[in-house]
Amino acid sequence: MLRITVHENAGELRFRLEGRLAGPWVDEVERCWQASAPGVSGRAVTVDLKDVDFVDPAGEQLLRTLHQRGARFRSGCPFMRCLLAAIKRRRRPSPASSG
C-alpha cells in the first residue's frame, strides 16, 4: 500500500509518499507526476520519501527517472538515504566521458 499526497504552493510542488513504492503503486506515482507536470512552471519539485519503507526495482527506476527530470528528494531513514545516494551517483558522467 502507498499513500500519495500532493502539496502545492507558489514555490514548490511536493509529492509525499508513505508506505511501499512497489508494484502497481509505482505506476500510480508516475500518473500523479504526469498529471502535475503541466502545472510545475518553474517551481521546485520535491518527492518526500521520509515515510517510504520499501522500494522495489521498478520503484528505484522511477526514482532515477524523477531525479533525471529534476526532482529533489527528502528522506529520513538510512536505507532511503543510501538508495538516493546511489541514484544520484549514477546520474553523474564518468570522468572518461567528460573529455
C-alpha positions, 0 to 999 in steps of 0.5 A: 500500500502507498499513500500519495499526497500532493502539496502545492504552493507558489514555490514548490510542488511536493509529492509525499509518499508513505508506505511501499513504492512497489508494484502497481503503486509505482505506476500510480506515482508516475500518473500523479507526476504526469498529471502535475507536470503541466502545472510545475512552471518553474517551481521546485519539485520535491518527492518526500520519501521520509515515510517510504519503507520499501522500494522495489526495482521498478520503484528505484527506476522511477526514482532515477527517472524523477531525479533525471527530470529534476526532482529533489528528494527528502528522506529520513531513514538510512536505507532511503538515504543510501538508495538516493545516494546511489541514484544520484551517483549514477546520474553523474558522467564518468570522468572518461566521458567528460573529455 
